[in-house]
């Protein structure tokens, strides 16, 4: 009989250990489902293993204590059955009644929670299927499934936390236990709702994005959306940061020790909002500026080039103005008076300006280039950077400090405006494509002139870049076995290199076909 009593007491401890281990497993399973803790899965498993090991060690020590204590009582000649019954009867009957009622209520709460979780899962599955079947829905199925799966996890976790709090109250545990569990429940619900709002916001943004693309039309304002679509990832990031900061702020408010840090959350949200609004304002204003300057379809090439030249300048000025406004606004949000900082920055700016004369020189030269129309975006120019370096190519952008030129070979050249010397612009009104051809002495020059003029007439008809037929400037020079003819073809600005290449091929093909050249070569030079 003594052995049976010892085994019963050890078995009761083992049952309590199994229940606690099951609760710990459920709790950590809920934790691993939280998206913010998924990256910490390995650490959570290690913590779970450590807690389980601690419970097992405590259970083992308690079992050993029970065996040793009972063995000591048997050694003292005590009857374990009578001793245990007497010990039980010393406890007031009201305690056993309350314990039994508490256990019954706890079992009822667990059963209710199981039924509630199954009912929630069933209702959410119906809602998910209904969302899939909506004809007007444009969000992808994966985002819908992710949202409803997360919603089910959050509700299930909240139900089981509520059951745990209810069981501590039913079993009349010390009030500090349910109080802390209640704080934990509020923190869990805050985090869960925040993550749900984040997923819902992402789904809403994706839906609005798809709808906007679907209903955009060249005749309505939605025509601008395609050029603003790159802001969608930025919007999602900002929403994500705002939701995380709101969640953390609400959690901090629940912890009295650090509750005084909560107001900083509101300031961070304001800063994120200002940054997002400033980015949107900049993109919209730049888009409206570009659309307003280039909307007229009747612009000449010169007018279009001039406006394309001014757009980057306005963009830079607008960008710096918005950045400055955002910086001042952030200082005000952080309760920092920007006036002394701006005054100090002015003094520092004067000092830096005295030592940054090269920078000032570049900016001044940039203004002269822009307002005196030395060259525009799209012009083909040749400039002397220094005594030994000549740079040529198509102007891609003119900024306050630099000019970007694309070489015919493809490389992008960035030149400081202050380093630009003399400029040759090949894109003003017209330019001549100059091609020089070697002709044998024994050929008929009049016939050669006729062939070249026919080539020029045909090229003018077929190539819109050619303004006038090819003219023969005459014999340029006399060589040992050949004479050099110089031809001029009036073409659109910047098109001379392309036309020169076309003319060289046409000259070679036609002169060889006519028998004028047998193994001749052509030479070319640019005006």
C-alpha positions in Angstrom: 0.0 0.0 0.0 2.9 2.4 0.8 4.4 1.8 -2.6 1.0 2.5 -4.3 0.7 5.8 -2.5 4.2 6.8 -3.5 3.5 5.9 -7.1 0.3 7.9 -7.0 2.0 11.0 -5.8 4.8 10.6 -8.4 2.2 10.0 -11.1 0.3 13.2 -10.1 3.5 15.2 -10.4 4.1 13.6 -13.8 0.6 14.5 -15.0 1.2 18.1 -13.9 4.5 18.1 -15.8 2.8 16.7 -19.0 0.1 19.4 -18.8 2.7 22.2 -18.3 4.8 20.8 -21.2 1.8 20.8 -23.4 1.0 24.4 -22.5 4.6 25.5 -23.2 4.5 23.7 -26.6 1.3 25.5 -27.5 2.7 28.9 -26.4 5.9 28.5 -28.4 3.9 27.2 -31.4 1.9 30.5 -31.4 5.1 32.5 -31.1 6.7 30.8 -34.1 3.6 31.7 -36.2 4.2 35.4 -35.6 5.7 36.9 -38.8 8.0 39.2 -36.8 9.5 36.2 -35.0 9.8 33.8 -37.9 13.4 34.8 -38.5 14.1 33.9 -34.8 12.8 30.3 -35.2 16.0 28.6 -34.1 16.4 30.8 -31.0 12.7 30.1 -30.1 13.3 26.4 -30.4 16.4 26.6 -28.2 14.4 28.5 -25.6 11.6 26.0 -25.7 14.1 23.2 -25.2 15.7 24.9 -22.3 12.3 25.6 -20.6 11.2 22.0 -21.2 14.5 20.8 -19.7 14.0 23.0 -16.6 10.5 21.6 -16.1 11.8 18.1 -16.4 14.6 18.8 -13.9 12.1 20.3 -11.5 9.7 17.3 -11.9 12.6 14.9 -11.4 13.8 16.7 -8.2 10.2 16.9 -6.9 9.7 13.1 -7.5 13.0 12.4 -5.7 11.9 14.6 -2.8 8.5 12.7 -2.6 10.3 9.3 -2.6 12.8 10.5 0.0 10.2 12.2 2.2 7.9 9.1 2.1 10.9 6.8 2.8 11.7 8.9 5.8 8.1 8.6 7.1 8.2 4.8 6.6 11.5 4.7 8.4 9.9 6.7 11.3 7.2 4.0 11.4 4.4 6.1 10.0 1.5 4.6 8.1 1.6 6.5 4.8 -2.1 5.9 4.1 -3.3 7.3 7.4 -0.7 10.1 7.2 -1.8 11.1 3.7 -5.5 11.0 4.6 -4.9 13.0 7.7 -3.0 15.6 5.7 -5.8 15.8 3.2 -8.4 16.2 5.9 -6.4 19.1 7.5 -7.2 21.1 4.3 -10.6 22.8 4.6 -13.3 21.3 2.5 -14.1 24.7 1.0 -10.7 24.5 -0.7 -11.4 21.2 -2.4 -14.8 22.5 -3.4 -13.3 25.6 -4.9 -10.6 23.6 -6.6 -13.1 21.2 -8.1 -15.3 24.0 -9.3 -12.2 25.8 -10.7 -11.0 22.7 -12.5 -14.5 22.1 -13.9 -14.7 25.8 -15.0 -11.2 25.5 -16.6 -12.2 22.4 -18.5 -15.4 24.2 -19.7 -13.3 27.1 -20.8 -10.9 24.8 -22.7 -13.8 23.0 -24.4 -15.4 26.4 -25.2 -12.1 27.6 -26.7 -11.8 24.4 -28.9 -15.3 24.9 -30.2 -14.7 28.6 -30.7 -11.5 28.0 -32.7 -13.2 25.5 -34.9 -16.1 27.9 -35.5 -13.7 30.8 -36.3 -11.8 28.6 -38.7 -15.0 27.6 -40.5 -16.3 31.2 -40.7 -12.9 32.4 -42.0 -12.8 29.7 -44.7 -16.3 30.8 -45.8 -15.1 34.4 -45.9 -12.0 33.4 -47.8 -13.9 31.5 -50.5 -16.4 34.4 -50.8 -13.4 36.8 -51.3 -12.1 34.5 -54.0 -15.4 34.4 -55.8 -16.0 38.1 -55.9 -16.1 39.2 -59.5 -14.9 42.6 -58.8 -11.9 41.5 -56.8 -8.5 42.1 -58.4 -6.1 41.1 -55.6 -4.2 37.9 -56.1 -5.3 34.7 -54.4 -2.1 34.4 -52.5 -2.5 37.7 -50.6 -6.1 36.8 -49.7 -5.0 33.4 -48.4 -2.2 34.9 -46.4 -4.5 37.5 -44.8 -7.1 35.0 -43.7 -4.5 32.5 -42.5 -2.9 35.3 -40.4 -6.3 36.4 -39.1 -7.1 32.8 -38.0 -3.7 32.5 -36.2 -4.2 35.8 -34.4 -7.8 35.0 -33.2 -6.8 31.5 -32.2 -3.8 32.8 -30.2 -6.0 35.4 -28.5 -8.6 32.8 -27.6 -6.1 30.5 -25.9 -4.5 33.4 -24.0 -8.0 34.4 -22.8 -8.5 30.8 -21.7 -5.2 30.8 -19.8 -6.2 34.0 -18.0 -9.6 32.6 -17.2 -8.1 29.4 -15.8 -5.8 31.4 -13.4 -8.9 33.2 -12.1 -11.0 30.0 -11.8 -8.2 28.3 -9.9 -7.8 31.3 -7.6 -4.2 31.9 -8.3 -2.5 35.0 -6.9 -3.9 38.1 -8.5 -0.5 39.1 -9.9 -0.5 36.1 -12.2 -3.7 37.0 -14.1 -2.7 40.7 -14.0 0.5 40.0 -15.9 -1.2 37.5 -18.2 -3.8 40.2 -19.0 -1.0 42.6 -19.9 0.5 39.9 -22.1 -2.9 39.4 -23.8 -3.2 43.1 -24.5 0.3 43.2 -26.0 -0.4 40.1 -28.1 -3.6 41.6 -29.4 -1.9 44.9 -30.2 0.8 43.1 -32.2 -1.7 40.7 -33.8 -3.9 43.6 -34.9 -0.9 45.6 -36.1 0.3 42.7 -38.3 -3.2 42.2 -39.6 -3.5 45.8 -40.5 -0.2 45.6 -42.3 -1.3 42.6 -44.4 -4.7 44.3 -45.1 -3.0 47.5 -46.1 -0.7 45.6 -48.5 -3.7 43.8 -50.1 -5.6 47.1 -50.4 -2.6 48.8 -52.0 -2.2 46.0 -54.5 -5.9 46.1 -55.3 -5.9 49.8 -55.9 -2.8 49.5 -58.0 -4.5 46.9 -60.3 -7.7 48.9 -60.5 -5.9 52.1 -61.4 -3.9 50.4 -64.2 -7.1 48.8 -65.4 -9.1 52.1 -65.7 -6.3 54.4 -66.7 -7.0 56.3 -69.9 -5.0 58.9 -71.9 -8.0 61.3 -71.5 -8.2 61.2 -67.6 -5.8 62.0 -64.8 -5.0 58.3 -64.3 -2.7 58.5 -67.4 -0.1 59.8 -65.0 -0.3 56.8 -62.8 2.1 54.6 -64.8 4.9 57.2 -64.3 4.1 57.3 -60.5 3.8 53.6 -60.1 7.4 53.3 -58.8 6.1 55.0 -55.6 4.0 51.9 -54.7 6.9 50.0 -53.0 7.9 53.2 -51.2 4.3 53.6 -50.0 4.3 50.0 -48.7 7.5 50.5 -46.8 6.2 53.7 -45.2 2.9 52.0 -44.2 4.9 49.1 -42.8 7.1 51.4 -40.7 4.1 53.4 -39.5 2.2 50.3 -38.4 5.3 48.9 -36.7 5.9 52.2 -34.8 2.2 52.4 -33.8 2.3 48.8 -32.5 5.5 49.3 -30.6 4.1 52.6 -29.1 1.0 50.9 -27.9 3.1 48.0 -26.4 5.4 50.5 -24.6 2.3 52.2 -23.1 1.4 48.8 -21.5 4.7 48.5 -19.8 4.8 51.1 -17.0 8.6 51.0 -16.6 9.1 52.5 -20.1 5.8 54.1 -20.8 7.4 57.6 -20.8 9.0 56.7 -24.2 5.7 56.3 -25.9 5.4 60.0 -27.1 8.5 59.4 -29.3 6.5 57.0 -31.4 4.1 59.8 -32.5 7.1 61.9 -33.5 8.6 59.1 -35.6 5.2 58.6 -37.3 5.1 62.3 -38.2 8.6 62.2 -39.6 7.8 59.1 -41.8 4.6 60.9 -43.0 6.5 64.1 -43.9 9.2 62.1 -45.8 6.5 60.2 -47.8 4.5 63.3 -48.6 7.6 65.2 -49.6 8.5 62.4 -52.0 5.0 62.3 -53.5 4.9 66.1 -53.9 8.3 66.1 -55.6 7.3 63.4 -58.1 3.9 64.9 -58.8 5.3 68.4 -59.3 8.1 67.2 -61.5 5.6 65.2 -63.5 3.2 68.2 -63.9 6.2 70.4 -64.9 7.4 68.0 -67.5 3.9 67.5 -68.8 3.2 71.2 -68.9 6.4 72.0 -70.8 6.2 69.2 -73.3 2.4 69.0 -73.8 2.4 71.2 -76.9 2.8 68.9 -79.9 3.6 71.9 -82.2 7.0 72.7 -80.7 10.0 73.1 -82.9 13.1 71.0 -82.3 14.8 74.1 -80.8 12.0 74.8 -78.5 11.8 71.2 -77.4 15.5 71.0 -76.8 15.4 74.2 -74.7 12.6 72.9 -72.6 14.3 69.6 -72.1 17.4 71.5 -71.0 15.4 73.5 -68.4 13.6 70.5 -66.9 16.7 69.0 -65.1 17.5 72.5 -63.7 14.0 72.9 -62.3 14.1 69.3 -61.0 17.3 70.0 -59.1 16.0 73.3 -57.6 12.7 71.6 -56.6 14.6 68.7 -55.1 16.8 70.9 -52.9 13.9 73.1 -51.9 11.8 70.1 -50.7 14.8 68.5 -48.9 15.4 71.8 -47.1 11.7 72.1 -46.1 11.7 68.5 -44.9 14.8 69.0 -42.8 13.3 72.1 -41.1 10.0 70.3 -40.5 11.8 67.4 -38.8 13.7 69.7 -36.6 10.4 71.3 -35.4 8.9 67.9 -34.8 11.9 67.0 -32.6 11.4 70.3 -30.7 14.7 71.7 -32.0 14.7 75.4 -33.0 16.2 75.5 -36.5 17.0 79.2 -36.4 20.4 78.9 -34.6 21.3 76.0 -36.8 20.4 77.9 -40.0 22.4 80.9 -38.8 25.4 78.7 -38.0 25.0 77.0 -41.4 25.0 80.4 -43.1 28.4 81.3 -41.5 29.8 77.9 -42.3 28.5 78.3 -45.9 30.4 81.5 -46.3 33.5 79.9 -45.0 33.1 76.9 -47.3 32.2 79.2 -50.2 35.5 81.0 -49.9 37.3 77.6 -50.1 35.0 76.1 -52.7 35.6 78.6 -55.6 35.7 75.8 -58.1 32.2 74.7 -57.1 30.9 78.3 -57.4 32.7 78.6 -60.8 31.0 75.5 -62.0 27.5 76.8 -61.0 28.1 80.2 -62.5 29.3 78.7 -65.8 26.2 76.4 -65.7 23.9 79.4 -65.5 25.7 81.1 -68.5 25.4 77.9 -70.5 21.7 77.6 -69.8 20.7 81.2 -70.3 22.9 82.0 -73.3 21.9 78.8 -75.1 25.5 77.7 -75.9 24.0 74.2 -76.3 20.8 72.4 -75.4 19.8 68.8 -74.5 20.0 66.7 -77.7 22.7 68.9 -79.4 25.7 67.3 -80.8 28.7 69.3 -79.7 32.5 69.2 -79.6 34.2 71.0 -76.7 37.8 71.5 -75.6 38.2 70.5 -72.0 41.9 71.4 -71.8 44.7 72.0 -74.2 45.0 68.4 -75.2 41.6 66.9 -74.7 38.6 67.2 -77.0 35.2 65.8 -76.1 32.4 65.2 -78.5 28.9 63.6 -78.3 25.2 64.3 -77.7 24.2 66.3 -74.7 22.0 64.3 -72.4 21.7 66.6 -69.5 22.8 70.1 -68.3 22.9 70.5 -64.6 24.1 73.3 -62.3 27.5 71.8 -61.8 28.0 69.4 -64.7 27.1 68.5 -68.3 26.5 64.9 -69.3 27.6 64.0 -72.9 27.1 60.7 -74.6 30.0 59.8 -76.9 29.1 58.2 -80.3 30.8 55.1 -79.0 28.4 54.9 -76.1 30.4 56.1 -73.1 28.8 58.7 -70.8 31.2 61.7 -70.2 30.5 64.0 -67.2 32.3 67.4 -67.5 32.4 70.1 -64.9 30.9 73.3 -66.4 33.9 75.3 -65.2 36.3 73.0 -67.3 34.5 73.7 -70.6 36.6 75.8 -73.0 35.7 76.5 -76.6 32.5 74.8 -77.9 31.6 73.7 -81.4 27.8 73.1 -81.8 26.8 70.9 -84.7 23.1 71.2 -84.0 22.3 74.8 -84.8 19.8 75.1 -87.7 21.8 72.8 -90.1 25.2 71.3 -90.8 27.0 69.9 -93.8 28.0 66.3 -94.1 31.4 66.6 -95.7 32.6 63.5 -97.7 35.8 63.5 -99.7 36.3 60.9 -102.5 39.5 59.8 -104.3 39.0 59.7 -108.1 41.5 58.4 -110.6 43.0 60.9 -113.1 41.8 58.9 -116.1 38.1 59.1 -115.3 35.5 61.5 -116.8 34.9 64.1 -114.1 31.6 65.3 -115.6 30.3 61.8 -115.5 31.5 61.4 -111.9 29.7 64.7 -111.0 26.5 63.4 -112.6 26.7 60.1 -110.6 27.3 61.9 -107.3 24.5 64.3 -107.9 22.1 61.5 -108.7 23.1 59.8 -105.4 22.5 63.1 -103.6 19.0 63.5 -105.2 18.0 59.9 -104.3 19.3 60.3 -100.8 17.2 63.5 -100.2 14.1 61.6 -101.3 14.7 58.6 -99.1 16.3 60.2 -96.0 14.2 62.8 -94.0 17.4 64.0 -92.3 18.8 65.4 -95.6 17.7 69.0 -96.2 19.2 69.6 -99.7 20.8 67.4 -102.4 24.5 66.8 -102.4 26.7 69.5 -103.8 30.1 69.0 -105.3 32.5 71.6 -103.8 35.1 70.8 -106.4 38.5 69.2 -106.6 40.1 69.6 -103.1 43.6 68.4 -104.0 45.8 66.6 -106.5 47.6 63.5 -105.4 50.2 61.3 -107.1 47.7 59.0 -108.8 44.3 60.4 -107.7 42.5 63.6 -107.3 40.3 64.4 -104.2 36.7 65.5 -104.7 34.9 67.3 -101.8 31.1 66.9 -101.5 28.7 68.8 -99.2 25.3 67.6 -98.1 23.1 69.9 -96.0 21.5 67.9 -93.2 19.6 68.4 -90.0 21.6 69.3 -86.9 23.5 66.4 -85.4 22.8 64.1 -88.3 26.0 64.6 -90.2 27.9 61.6 -88.9 25.1 59.2 -89.9 24.7 60.8 -93.4 28.5 60.7 -93.9 28.5 57.0 -93.3 25.6 56.4 -95.7 27.1 58.6 -98.4 30.5 56.8 -98.2 28.8 53.4 -98.8 26.6 54.8 -101.6 29.7 56.4 -103.3 31.7 53.2 -103.1 28.8 51.0 -104.4 27.8 53.3 -107.3 31.3 54.2 -108.4 32.4 50.6 -108.4 29.3 49.6 -110.3 29.9 52.3 -112.9 33.5 51.2 -113.3 34.9 54.5 -112.2 36.7 52.9 -109.2 38.4 49.6 -109.4 40.2 49.5 -106.1 39.7 53.0 -104.9 39.3 54.2 -101.4 37.3 57.0 -100.0 38.4 59.4 -97.3 36.2 61.6 -95.2 36.6 64.6 -92.9 34.1 66.6 -90.9 33.5 70.3 -91.1 
